[in-house]
């Protein structure tokens, strides 16, 4: 097994850490949200502005050794932006892809397939970039990991001593799933008769939950944590990727600031599990459970992304 460095004790100086946060937020979905909320639209040039911005810092890192530890993280952020632009902005609109989707009559399956096909393709692209950068599969957490490794205490959550992830993973899967179900019931208020309509969709719900959990965990967590945790340390890398994950879900389910906070906390928890188990299983499984809840409610039409 390829060892993964212990980055718990890395303490970057304040200027380096500020640079990491500023570049991350400017290259995130935050500018898109601000433009959308303030002007009513997202300018098409914004994605290219982010690409130029990140490319400039990647180039600067060649000449400035003090910022060089962030170079591979910026490369992965740039790769994510360009891959999303390529697949969501171009491939999804091609005649070939639209022709494939036109053969599907069910609106739920068609809608989810249109996004999940792109989601998986982007994740595969991110894996290829990681391999090109010289990372091995286990170094970017594409392995089960030690699912029984101890979780570090989190006293503000009442976890005052190390707890095996095999126990904590199952508890958090159930707790997050039930908490989300309560929220979704309160938001959608479906009738018992409506809930029965989800049964025929269960195979699709499970499939799309699995692919979405894989795609998001690989693209938005594993691929970014891999270069980031060796640059800024464990705690800051988890916080940075959690902030990104929360912001990316502003127009998701749940919607708005509540969605950002919920997704941000989930991202922090999943990042913690990924680094502490050195693997993909618990982040994927916990994410899968909550996606089953979300896609189940989407299947019966009681909730919609972005509202």
MARZA-674931 format. One record per residue: residue in three letters; x, y, z of N, C-alpha, C, CB in turn. Coordinates in steps of 0.02 Angstrom, whole numbers, plus 50000, padded with zeros to 5 digits. Atoms other than C-alpha are relative to their C-alpha. Glycine has a CB too. Example, Ala and Ser with C-alpha at 12.3 -4.5 7.8 and 13.67 -1.06 7.14 Angstrom:
BEGIN
ALA500454994150000506154977550390500455006050000499505000150062 SER499584994149997506844994750357499615005550037500205002349929 
end
This chain:
BEGIN
UNK500424994050000500005000050000500445006250000499525000050061 UNK499634993850002500655017249955499835004250061499855003949935 UNK500144996049940500845027250116499775007049983500615000350045 UNK500244993150008499925043750132500285004050058499225000349998 UNK499644996149949500885057050225499525002550054500365005949968 UNK500384997249944500275062350397500105007649998500234997050068 UNK499944992750007499905080850372499675003750058499695002349934 UNK500354997049943499095083950541500405005850029499884994850054 UNK499584995149967500585094050603500225005849955500604996650029 UNK499804994650045500795105250450499665006550023499824998449927 UNK500254993549978500605123550505500225005449951500245001650072 UNK499804994950048500665135250354499965007050030499574999749936 UNK500034993249973501025153650387499375003449974500635004049980 UNK500644996750012499585165950381499935002649928499905005750048 UNK500034997350068500035173750212499884994449949500645003849982 UNK500095005850045500175156850125499294997350006500524994450018 UNK500675002549989498535151350203499485004849970499864999050075 UNK500454995150030497685167550151499984999349925500205007150020 UNK499985001050072498275164749973499604993949979500734999349976 UNK500385006150015497555147249975499255001350001500184994450049 UNK500724998649994495855153550034499765004949946499865003050070 UNK500224995050049495775168649918499964997049930500495006050000 UNK500015003050067496235158949761499454994849995500684996949983 UNK500525005250001495055144849809499315003249991500024995850064 UNK500664996950003493555156349836499895003649934499915004950058 UNK500084996550064493875166649679499914995149942500605004449987 UNK500075005050053493995150749574499404995450012500634995849995 UNK500575004249983492475142949658499375002349964499885000050075 UNK500644998150028490635144449616499735006550030499494994450010 UNK500234994049966490505159749729499905006049953500495001950054 UNK500124994550047490755172849590499384998949957500605001049955 UNK500595001650040489415164049487499365001650039500004992649979 UNK500584998749958488185164949632499885007550008500094996750070 UNK500074992849991488535183349661499735003449937500675003150020 UNK500264997150062488275187749478499274998149989500424997549940 UNK500695002250010486685177349470499525003650046499954992550012 UNK500454996949952485935184749628499965007649992500234998450070 UNK499994992750006486455202749592499765002649932500695002650014 UNK500174997750067486185203749404499484995749965500615000449957 UNK500495004550030485045189049366500284995249949499475004049968 UNK499705004650049486285179949253500734998950017499935002849928 UNK499295001549992487995171749250500355001449934500114992650022 UNK499674998350063489135179649119500414994149972500455006150009 UNK499645005750029489865166748998500755000650004499804999249928 UNK499284999049997491595174549012500294998250068500175007149984 UNK499755001149933491705170649198500434993750006499424999750049 UNK499635006249996492295152849175500705000849971499634994449963 UNK499344998950030493715158749062500425004750043499925002849929 UNK499644995749954494175172349185500314995950056499535005550029 UNK499735004449948494385159049319500584995949974499454995450027 UNK499465004150030495425148349201500635004049992499774997249932 UNK499424995750008496585162949161500315001650068499805006549964 UNK499784998449931496685167449347500424994350028499405001350045 UNK499645005849973497215149749396500644998749960499564993849999 UNK499415001050042498405148249248500565004950019499825000849925 UNK499514995049980499265164349303500364997950065499665006850010 UNK499695002049938499565157549478500434993749991499474998750054 UNK499605005950016500175140849409500675002249970499634995349951 UNK499394997350031501425150649302500445003550052499825004849944 UNK499624996649948501945161449451500374995150045499545004450041 UNK499705004949954502305145949554500664997249972499524994350013 UNK499375002250029503705141649432500575004450025499965000249923 UNK499484995149981504645157349486500005001750074499905006349959 UNK500054998449928504045159049667499954993550040499395004650014 UNK500005006349963504555143849770499535000050060500704998550024 UNK500424999849940503555149949920499274998349987500045006950031 UNK500705001850015501895146949830499964993449962499665005549960 UNK499975006150041502445131149738499604994250030500724997949991 UNK500405005649973501595119049861499275000049979500045000250075 UNK500694999650021499905125249797499914998649925499725006850016 UNK500055000650073500315122249613499544994449978500694999149970 UNK500415005750023499545104949595499275000850020500274993650029 UNK500704998649982497995110649688499695004649949499955003150070 UNK500264995450052497785125049565499894996449934500475006049990 UNK500085004050061498045112749422499364996050003500614995449990 UNK500615004049994496645101749489499385004449998500024995950065 UNK500564995350005495495116749512499885002149927500125006250044 UNK500054998250071495875122049333499714994349959500695002149972 UNK500255005950036495565104349271499254999250012500374993650023 UNK500715000849985493885103849360499585005249963499885000750076 UNK500364994750035493335120549287499944998449925500345006850010 UNK499995001350072493835115549110499604993749982500724999349975 UNK500395006150012493095098049122499265001250006500224994550049 UNK500714998349994491445104949184499765004049940499875003950065 UNK500184996150059491445117549043499934995649938500515005549988 UNK500015004550059491835103948915499394995550000500644995949999 UNK500545004949999490555091248972499315003250008500114995050057 UNK500654996849991489145102249037499865005449948499955003150070 UNK500104994550047489445116448916499994998149927500535005050010 UNK499975002050070489795106948756499714993049987500725000249976 UNK500225006850014489565087948761499264999150013500404995150043 UNK500715000949983487865089048847499535002949947499855003150067 UNK500424996950051487225099648702500094997149930500135007249998 UNK499895002950066487865088948559499404996049976500624995550001 UNK500565003950029486645080348441500024992850022500015000549924 UNK499935007049981487335063348489499724998850070500734997849997 UNK500245000849930487005065748676499255001450005500385004650047 UNK500704998449998485325073948650499584994649965499875006749967 UNK500355005550033484835060048529499924994050045500374998049937 UNK500045005549952485235047148661499465001450053500674998950035 UNK500494998249949484195056448791499295000049972500165006850029 UNK500664999650030482745058448670499654993249997500045002949930 UNK500295006750001482495039648673499704998050067500524994949980 UNK500265001449933482045040448858499385004250012500545001450055 UNK500644996449992480235044948892499885002550070499434995549980 UNK500134998049932480245045949081500415006250018500174994350049 UNK499664993649988480665063749135500514999650057499485005350017 UNK499545000649944481485058849300500654996649978499694996150058 UNK499415003750023482655046049222500395004249950499794993349968 UNK499684995950051483025057649076500395005850032499495002749951 UNK499684994449967483425072349190500634997950038499525003450047 UNK499435002349960484575062549305500554997249957499784994950051 UNK499495002850045485445053249165500395005549965499684995349949 UNK499674994450035485815069749078500555003150042499495005349980 UNK499494997249956486775075749230500504994850024499685003350060 UNK499555005149973487495059349296500494997449949499604994350028 UNK499515001950051488275054649131500585004749998499664999749932 UNK499474994949999489235070949135500404999650065499705007049991 UNK499675000449934489625068949321500544994650001499494998750055 UNK499525005550001490475052149296500575001549952499654993449981 UNK499484998350048491405058249142500515004950029499695002949936 UNK499564995149968492105073049240500454996650052499595005750033 UNK499615003649950492655061449381500564995949967499554995550041 UNK499495003950036493565050249257500555004749974499684996049941 UNK499514995150023494395065649184500465002350056499655006049971 UNK499594997949942494985071149357500494994550020499555001850059 UNK499555005649986495715053849387500584999949952499624993249997 UNK499474999950051496685054949224500505005650014499715000849930 UNK499554994549985497395071949273500444998350060499605006550014 UNK499615002149941497935065149443500554995149981499544996950053 UNK499505004950023498815050649357500555003449961499674994549958 UNK499504996350039499685062649237500475003950046499655004949951 UNK499604996449952500285072749387500454995550042499565004050047 UNK499565004749966501105056949454499734996950063500625003450017 UNK500305003149941499905052049592499804992849986499405004050025 UNK500245006950005499535033749622499294999650028500484995150038 UNK500715000749982497785027249648499885000850075499744993149977 UNK500114999649928497945025349836500175006950028500414994750036 UNK499824993249977498735042549851499425004949990500615002549962 UNK500594995850007497125050349784499384996450025499915002249927 UNK500535002949960496075039249897499534995449962499615005450032 UNK500445004550038495345028149760500144992850022500125000849924 UNK499935006549969495385013149876499514999850059500744998750023 UNK500475000549944494265006550014500275003550061499864992650016 UNK499704997149941495475012350146499904995750062499715006950012 UNK500085003549936495535006950328499345002250031500605001450048 UNK500664997849980493675007750365499894999650076499474995949965 UNK500055000649927493985003650549500515004350036500084992750021 UNK499504995749967495325016750582499675004850049500415003949947 UNK500304995649950495045028250731499905007149974500435000250063 UNK500154993150017494225045150704500275004550056499245001249989 UNK499764995449949495035059750792499415003350035500465005449969 UNK500564997049962493955067350931499785006749971500215000950073 UNK500294993550018492795081850890499565002050059499584999749931 UNK500344998849936492305088751058499355004049993500455003750046 UNK500624996150008490995101150994499434995749973500135005949954 UNK500525004750020490075086050923499884994650054500194996649934 UNK500085004849946490225076551087500434993849991499294997950005 UNK499555005750011491575064751020500655001750036500134998649923 UNK499454998049957492835065951160500594995250000499755000750070 UNK499455004950004493905050751121499984996849931499944994650056 UNK499995003250066494445041350964499464994649995500704996949987 UNK500535004950013493005031150891500154996749933499295003549999 UNK499875003450064493235017750756499515002549946499944992450008 UNK500424997650055492585023850587499474994949980500425001849940 UNK500515005050016491665007350564499365001350039500264992850015 UNK500574998349958490535012950705499745007049984500184999650075 UNK500194993150013490555031550672499705000949931500605004750009 UNK500264999650068490245029050486499274997949996500424995949954 UNK500695002450001488665019050515499545004850038499964992950030 UNK500404995349961488035030950650499865006349960500345001650067 UNK500094993750037488335046350542499584998949937500685002949982 UNK500425001550059487545037950389499275000250019500184993249969 UNK500695000249978485955034650486499775007050023499914994950057 UNK500194993549973485955051550575499915005249945500535002550050 UNK500054995250055486275061750418499404998349956500655000249958 UNK500575002150041485015051550320499335001750032500034992649987 UNK500634998549965483645053350451499895007550005500004996850070 UNK500074992749996484005071850476499785003049933500665003150022 UNK500194997550066483885074850289499284998149983500474997249947 UNK500695002150013482265064750279499505004650035499904992850023 UNK500444995449963481475075750413499955006649963500265001150072 UNK500004993750038481995091250315499604999449936500725002249984 UNK500355000950064481345084350150499254999050010500304994049963 UNK500725000849985479685078950227499695006850016499894995150058 UNK500264993549982479465096250301499955004649940500435003350054 UNK499984995650059479925104750136499504997749947500705000149971 UNK500435002450054478945093450018499314997950020500334994349967 UNK500645002349972477535086950129499634995149954499565006050014 UNK500345004850045477165071850018499494995750039500524995449967 UNK500495004449970475645061150052500254992849998499315000649965 UNK499815007150000475775042450089499904997049931499604996250053 UNK500145002550067475005038949920500555002149951499315002449976 UNK499474997550043476325049749835500654996250012500115007450012 UNK499385003549984477725040749926500024993149967500074999250076 UNK500025006650032477145024249851500255000449928499294997250001 UNK499804999350070477545031249679500754999349989499775006849974 UNK499285000450007479405030549716500234992849990500345003050060 UNK499795007050002479435011449723500244997849930499424995550022 UNK499755002150067479565008649533500665003349981499495001649947 UNK499394996350016480985021249530500604998050042499885007450007 UNK499475001649953482025013149668500654997849966499774994650047 UNK499365001850033483295004749550500365006049971499874994949944 UNK499694994050028483595021449463500255004550056499495003849956 UNK499794995949943483675030649629500664997550028499465000150055 UNK499395003049973485005018549693500585000949952499894992650015 UNK499474999350050485995019249530500255007249998499754997949931 UNK499794993050005485995038249519500315002550065499405004449982 UNK499694998249936486385040049705500724997550002499604997150060 UNK499325002950001487895028549680500465003949954499984992749979 UNK499574996450047488535037849527500135007150022499695000049930 UNK499914993149977488245055049601500495000250058499335003050021 UNK499545000249943489135050349763500724998849975499804994550049 UNK499335001350027490605043349663500275006249965499994994149951 UNK499774994350039490695058249545500195005950044499475002149952 UNK499864994249957490605071649680500584998650047499385001950039 UNK499465001449954491765062849801500684999849965499884993350035 UNK499375000150036493085060249668500195007049976499954995249941 UNK499854993550031492945077249581500105005650051499465001949953 UNK500014994349955492595088849727500344998850067499295002050013 UNK499675001349936493465080049870500674996649991499544995750045 UNK499385003750005494765066749832500515003549956499874993049973 UNK499544996950048495515075749682500295006650027499665001349934 UNK499764993749972495675092049780500374999150066499415004850010 UNK499655001449937496165085049949500704997349988499604995050042 UNK499365003350014497585075249870500585004949999499964996349934 UNK499444995249998498705090249830499955005050057500055003749935 UNK500104994649952497955101849960500234998150070499275002050002 UNK499855001749930498225092050121500754999950013499704993350019 UNK499274999749991500105091150090500265007249997500354995849947 UNK499794993050005500145109950059499805004150062499695003249938 UNK500244995849945499095117150201499834995950063499385003849978 UNK500145004149941498865102450320499294997250001500115004050062 UNK500645003749997497405091450369499415004650013500044994750052 UNK500594996249979496245103650457499805005349949500125003250068 UNK500164994750048496375117950332499774997149933500615004549990 UNK500215003050063496225106550181499284997550004500474994249980 UNK500705002349991494625099050251499535006050000499934996050066 UNK500424994049999493925116550285499945003149931500295005150049 UNK500014997150067494395122850111499544996049954500715000449971 UNK500415004250044493605108150020499275000050024500274992849997 UNK500684999649974492085109150135499665006449977499994999650077 UNK500274993650024491855127550090499824999549926500505005750012 UNK500145000950072491975123249905499384995849990500604996749966 UNK500575004650007490735109049924499355003450018500114993850043 UNK500604996449980489495119950016499795005149948500115003450066 UNK500154994950050489605134149889499744996949936500625004149985 UNK500235003450061489395121949744499274997850005500444994049985 UNK500695002549990487715116649820499505005750012499994995250057 UNK500474994449989486935134049828499354999049962500335006749979 UNK500615001150040485715129349689499804992650000500125002449928 UNK500175007149996485535111249745499414998750045500604996150024 UNK500535002049953484415102049867500344998450066499604993949974 UNK500424994149995484175110149992500325006049966499865001650075 UNK499804994250040484285127149908500235005850045499415002349956 UNK499824993849967485155143249960500504999350056499405003350025 UNK499524999849945486125147450118499944993750043499895006250042 UNK500095006149960485365132750212500354994249965499254998450009 UNK499675005350038485965121250074500765000450004499785000349928 UNK499284999049995487715128850080500254997650068500175007449990 UNK499795002049932487825126350269499964992550010499585003650052 UNK500085007249992487145108550263500524996249959499304997849979 UNK499515003350043488245103550116500715001350025499935002349927 UNK499344998449973489735112450195500184995650059500025007350021 UNK499875004549944489555102550356500114992949976499425000250050 UNK499915006850027489345086450257500684999449967499444998449949 UNK499355000250033490885090750154500574999750050500095006149957 UNK499495000349948491895093750312500044993050030499855005150056 UNK500025006649970491345077150385500284994749953499284998250020 UNK499765004850049491675067450225500755000849987499615000649935 UNK499294998950007493375075550204500394997150059500155007449994 UNK499685002949940493815070550382500034992449995499605002150064 UNK500015007350006493285052650348500484997649947499294997649984 UNK499555002050055494285052050186500725000150023499915004549939 UNK499314999549978495905058050265500164995150056500145007150022 UNK499865004349942495735047950425499974992649984499515001550055 UNK500025007050020495305031550338500464998849940499294997849983 UNK499575000450060496445035350189499664996149945500684996850018 UNK500375003750050495085029050075499355003249981499884993150023 UNK500594997350033493505031649976499344997350029500034998549927 UNK500615003549983492265019950060499515004250041500164993850038 UNK500484996549957491515030250202499755006549970500325001550066 UNK500274994150033491405046750107499484998249948500555004149969 UNK500475002150052490565037649963499364997350031500324994749954 UNK500595003249972489385027450072499545005150035500204994650049 UNK500414995049966488805041950182499665004649950500445004250049 UNK500274995850053488565052650027499444996349962500555002249951 UNK500505004250035487625038349942499344999850038500274992949990 UNK500615000549960486395036750086499595006449995500184998650074 UNK500394993750003485915055250084499755001349929500445005950024 UNK500244999250068485795055049893499404995749985500564998449951 UNK500605004250007484565040649902499395003750023500094993350039 UNK500564996149974483455051750008499815005649952500185003150069 UNK500144994350045483625066749891499704997749934500645003949987 UNK500255002350065483375057149729499324996550006500504995349967 UNK500665002949988481925047649805499455005250000499994996250065 UNK500494994549999481015063949839499955003549932500185005150054 UNK500034997250067481485070549668499584995649954500705000949971 UNK500375004750043480735054949589499245000950006500194992850018 UNK500734999049991479025058649664499795007249988499784997850071 UNK500154993250020479165076849616499835004750057499455000049954 UNK500184995649944478995084149791500525005450012499914995950064 UNK499484994949994480635093749780500355000849932500514998250056 UNK499614998850061481655101549640500635003850019499595004049948 UNK499394996249986483455107749638499905007449985500594997249958 UNK500014992850012483665126449652499375003550019500145001249930 UNK500604996549980482025130549736499564996050045499625002249941 
end
